[in-house]
Amino acid sequence: MATKKKDTLFKKSTSPGKFEFNEPVARVFDDMLERSVPFYKECQQMVVDLALHFAQKDSAVYDLGCSTGTLLRHLVRAIPEKQKIRFVGLDNSEAMLNKARGKLRGHLKRCALVEADLESDFELTDASVVIMNYTLQFLSPRRRAAMLKKIYQGLRPGGGLILIEKVRGESDDLNNLFVEQYYTYKQSQGYLKLEIAKKREALEKVLIPLKPGKNRDLLAGAGFRQVDIFFKWFNFAGFLAVKPGKRRS
C-alpha cells in the first residue's frame, strides 16, 4: 500500500489562489481529509453502516464526489457480491479518479468510475443509496435544489441519501465559536495558523456552507419526507434522507 503524502500545500509563501481539485491536491488529499475533517474515519464507518441498511439487491450505489475512492473501497468490501450492487463513483477531477483507480484495483468489475460535472449533466438511475460526502458544499447554492431533486428522482422508493456537509451555525455568534473550535482542531492535527488562514482564503467563495436548517429545507423541497441528522460536530453535520415508499428486498 502506498504511503500517504503529507499535506503541506499551504506552507508555501506564495498566494494560494483559488482551491482546485487538481493533481497537487490529489497527491495529498487522503492526508488532507484525515487531518482536516473531524471524525473522518468514524463518519466513513457510519456511512458504510447506513449504506448496508439501505442497499437493495440489483440496484446501484452512487458516491457523488468520490475523490480518491476511499469510501467506495470500504463499500465494495462491506456489501456482499451476491447482492449484485453496481457501485458508481463520479468526480469532476481526473487526477482524483486516477488515484481512485489505483485504490480500487481488483474491484473495478463491480465499480465504475466516471468523470462528470455534477453541476451539469450526469446519469443517476435505479439507485438505492446515494452518498455525497463534503461535495454539495462546493456546488453553487442556486443549483443545489435541482441537484437534490435529481437525486430524489433517481432513487428507488425506500432509498437513502447520505449527505455530510460543512455547515454554518444558526447564529453568527455560534458560527464564529464553531469555526474557532475547528481551527483549534486543525492546529492539534499539525497545521500551522498560516496554513489554516491560507486554505481559508483559497476556499473563499468556493466552499459555501449553509445552516443545517437550510439543508433540511432543501432536502424536504426535493421530496424527502424523512430527514434527520445522524452526526454533528460544531460546523460539520451528516444528514440522512429517505425517499417515501416500500423498499425492495
C-alpha positions as CSV (number, residue, x, y, z in Angstrom):
1,M,0.0,0.0,0.0
2,A,1.4,3.4,-1.0
3,T,2.3,5.8,1.8
4,K,0.1,8.8,2.2
5,K,1.9,12.1,1.2
6,K,1.6,14.7,3.9
7,D,-0.4,17.8,3.1
8,T,2.0,20.8,3.1
9,L,0.3,22.7,0.2
10,F,-0.4,25.8,2.2
11,K,3.0,26.1,3.8
12,K,4.3,27.9,0.7
13,S,4.9,31.6,0.9
14,T,3.0,32.4,-2.3
15,S,-0.6,33.3,-2.5
16,P,-2.7,30.1,-2.6
17,G,-5.1,31.2,-5.4
18,K,-8.5,29.5,-5.8
19,F,-8.8,26.0,-4.4
20,E,-9.0,23.3,-7.1
21,F,-9.1,19.5,-7.1
22,N,-6.0,19.3,-9.2
23,E,-3.0,17.0,-9.3
24,P,-1.1,18.6,-6.4
25,V,-4.3,18.4,-4.2
26,A,-5.0,14.8,-5.3
27,R,-1.5,13.7,-4.3
28,V,-2.1,14.8,-0.6
29,F,-5.9,14.6,-0.5
30,D,-6.1,11.5,1.8
31,D,-3.9,13.1,4.4
32,M,-5.7,16.4,4.0
33,L,-9.1,14.7,4.7
34,E,-7.9,12.7,7.7
35,R,-6.3,15.8,9.3
36,S,-8.9,18.4,8.2
37,V,-12.2,16.6,8.7
38,P,-13.1,15.8,12.4
39,F,-14.1,12.2,12.9
40,Y,-13.4,11.5,9.3
41,K,-12.9,7.7,9.7
42,E,-15.8,7.4,12.2
43,C,-18.1,9.1,9.7
44,Q,-17.0,6.8,6.9
45,Q,-17.9,3.8,9.0
46,M,-21.3,5.4,9.8
47,V,-21.9,5.9,6.1
48,V,-21.0,2.3,5.3
49,D,-23.4,1.1,8.1
50,L,-26.2,3.2,6.7
51,A,-25.5,2.0,3.1
52,L,-25.6,-1.6,4.3
53,H,-29.1,-0.9,5.6
54,F,-30.5,0.8,2.5
55,A,-28.7,-1.1,-0.3
56,Q,-31.2,-3.1,-2.3
57,K,-30.4,-6.1,-4.5
58,D,-29.8,-5.4,-8.2
59,S,-29.5,-1.7,-7.6
60,A,-26.8,1.0,-7.8
61,V,-24.9,2.7,-5.0
62,Y,-23.6,6.1,-6.1
63,D,-20.8,8.1,-4.5
64,L,-21.1,11.7,-5.9
65,G,-17.7,13.4,-5.5
66,C,-15.9,10.2,-4.8
67,S,-12.4,11.8,-4.9
68,T,-9.7,9.2,-4.4
69,G,-12.1,6.3,-3.8
70,T,-11.6,5.5,-0.2
71,L,-15.2,5.3,0.7
72,L,-16.0,3.2,-2.4
73,R,-13.3,0.7,-1.4
74,H,-15.0,0.4,2.0
75,L,-18.4,-0.1,0.4
76,V,-17.3,-2.7,-2.1
77,R,-15.7,-4.7,0.7
78,A,-18.7,-4.4,3.0
79,I,-21.6,-5.2,0.7
80,P,-21.7,-8.8,-0.4
81,E,-21.2,-9.6,-4.1
82,K,-24.4,-11.7,-4.1
83,Q,-26.5,-8.6,-3.7
84,K,-25.4,-7.6,-7.3
85,I,-24.9,-4.0,-6.4
86,R,-23.4,-1.6,-9.0
87,F,-21.0,0.9,-7.4
88,V,-20.7,4.2,-9.3
89,G,-18.2,6.9,-8.3
90,L,-18.5,10.3,-10.0
91,D,-16.0,13.1,-9.8
92,N,-15.1,16.0,-12.0
93,S,-11.3,15.7,-11.3
94,E,-9.4,13.2,-13.5
95,A,-6.5,13.5,-11.0
96,M,-8.8,12.2,-8.2
97,L,-10.2,9.4,-10.4
98,N,-6.7,8.2,-11.3
99,K,-6.0,7.8,-7.6
100,A,-9.3,6.0,-7.2
101,R,-8.5,3.6,-10.0
102,G,-5.3,2.5,-8.2
103,K,-7.1,2.2,-4.9
104,L,-9.9,0.1,-6.4
105,R,-7.7,-2.2,-8.4
106,G,-9.3,-5.6,-8.2
107,H,-12.8,-4.2,-7.6
108,L,-13.4,-2.4,-11.0
109,K,-15.7,-5.2,-12.2
110,R,-18.2,-4.1,-9.6
111,C,-17.3,-0.4,-9.6
112,A,-17.5,2.2,-12.4
113,L,-15.6,5.5,-12.1
114,V,-17.0,8.3,-14.2
115,E,-15.6,11.8,-14.8
116,A,-18.6,14.1,-14.6
117,D,-19.6,17.6,-13.7
118,L,-22.2,17.4,-11.0
119,E,-23.4,20.9,-11.9
120,S,-24.3,19.9,-15.4
121,D,-25.5,16.6,-16.9
122,F,-24.8,13.2,-15.4
123,E,-26.8,10.0,-15.1
124,L,-28.2,8.6,-11.9
125,T,-30.7,5.7,-12.2
126,D,-32.1,2.8,-10.2
127,A,-30.1,3.9,-7.0
128,S,-30.9,2.5,-3.6
129,V,-28.1,4.6,-2.0
130,V,-26.6,7.9,-2.9
131,I,-23.8,9.4,-1.0
132,M,-22.5,13.0,-1.1
133,N,-19.7,13.5,1.5
134,Y,-18.4,17.1,1.6
135,T,-19.5,17.6,-2.0
136,L,-22.7,19.5,-2.2
137,Q,-21.0,22.4,-0.3
138,F,-18.8,23.0,-3.4
139,L,-21.8,23.4,-5.8
140,S,-23.3,26.8,-6.4
141,P,-26.1,27.3,-3.8
142,R,-28.6,28.2,-6.6
143,R,-28.1,24.8,-8.2
144,R,-28.3,22.6,-5.1
145,A,-32.1,22.3,-5.1
146,A,-32.1,20.9,-8.7
147,M,-29.3,18.5,-7.8
148,L,-31.2,17.1,-4.8
149,K,-34.4,16.8,-6.9
150,K,-32.4,14.8,-9.5
151,I,-31.1,12.5,-6.8
152,Y,-34.6,12.0,-5.4
153,Q,-35.9,11.1,-8.9
154,G,-33.1,8.6,-9.4
155,L,-33.6,6.8,-6.1
156,R,-35.8,3.8,-5.7
157,P,-38.6,4.0,-3.2
158,G,-37.2,3.5,0.3
159,G,-33.8,4.5,-0.9
160,G,-31.5,6.7,1.1
161,L,-29.4,9.8,0.5
162,I,-26.5,10.2,2.9
163,L,-25.1,13.7,3.0
164,I,-22.2,15.1,5.0
165,E,-21.5,18.8,4.9
166,K,-19.6,21.6,6.4
167,V,-22.4,23.9,7.9
168,R,-22.9,27.3,9.4
169,G,-24.1,27.9,12.9
170,E,-27.7,29.0,13.2
171,S,-26.4,32.4,14.6
172,D,-23.3,34.4,13.7
173,D,-22.0,34.2,17.3
174,L,-22.3,30.4,17.4
175,N,-20.9,30.1,13.9
176,N,-17.8,32.1,15.0
177,L,-17.4,29.9,18.0
178,F,-17.7,26.7,16.0
179,V,-15.2,28.0,13.4
180,E,-12.7,28.8,16.3
181,Q,-13.2,25.3,17.6
182,Y,-12.5,23.9,14.1
183,Y,-9.3,25.9,13.7
184,T,-8.1,24.7,17.1
185,Y,-8.8,21.1,16.0
186,K,-6.7,21.7,12.8
187,Q,-3.8,23.0,14.9
188,S,-4.0,19.9,17.0
189,Q,-3.5,17.9,13.8
190,G,-0.3,19.7,13.0
191,Y,-1.5,22.6,10.7
192,L,0.1,26.0,11.3
193,K,-2.0,29.1,11.8
194,L,-0.6,30.4,8.5
195,E,-1.6,27.2,6.6
196,I,-5.2,27.4,8.1
197,A,-5.5,31.1,7.0
198,K,-4.2,30.4,3.5
199,K,-6.6,27.5,3.0
200,R,-9.5,29.6,4.2
201,E,-8.5,32.2,1.6
202,A,-8.3,29.6,-1.1
203,L,-11.7,28.2,-0.3
204,E,-13.4,31.6,-0.1
205,K,-16.4,31.6,-2.5
206,V,-15.5,28.0,-3.5
207,L,-16.9,26.2,-0.4
208,I,-20.2,27.8,0.7
209,P,-21.7,26.2,3.8
210,L,-25.4,26.5,4.6
211,K,-27.1,26.3,8.0
212,P,-28.4,22.8,9.0
213,G,-32.0,24.1,8.8
214,K,-31.4,25.3,5.2
215,N,-30.0,21.9,4.2
216,R,-33.1,20.2,5.7
217,D,-35.4,22.6,3.8
218,L,-33.6,21.7,0.5
219,L,-34.0,18.0,1.2
220,A,-37.7,18.4,2.0
221,G,-38.1,20.6,-1.1
222,A,-36.7,17.8,-3.2
223,G,-39.4,15.4,-1.9
224,F,-37.8,13.7,1.0
225,R,-40.2,13.3,3.9
226,Q,-37.9,11.6,6.4
227,V,-34.8,13.7,7.1
228,D,-32.6,13.5,10.2
229,I,-29.2,14.5,11.4
230,F,-27.1,11.4,12.2
231,F,-23.8,13.2,13.0
232,K,-23.0,16.7,14.3
233,W,-19.7,18.3,15.4
234,F,-19.6,22.0,15.6
235,N,-19.6,23.1,11.9
236,F,-19.9,19.7,10.4
237,A,-23.2,17.7,10.0
238,G,-24.4,14.4,8.5
239,F,-27.9,14.2,7.1
240,L,-29.9,11.1,6.2
241,A,-32.9,11.5,3.8
242,V,-35.2,8.6,2.8
243,K,-37.4,8.5,-0.2
244,P,-41.0,7.5,0.6
245,G,-42.2,4.1,-0.5
246,K,-41.6,0.4,0.2
247,R,-38.1,-0.9,-0.2
248,R,-37.5,-3.9,-2.4
249,S,-35.9,-6.9,-0.5
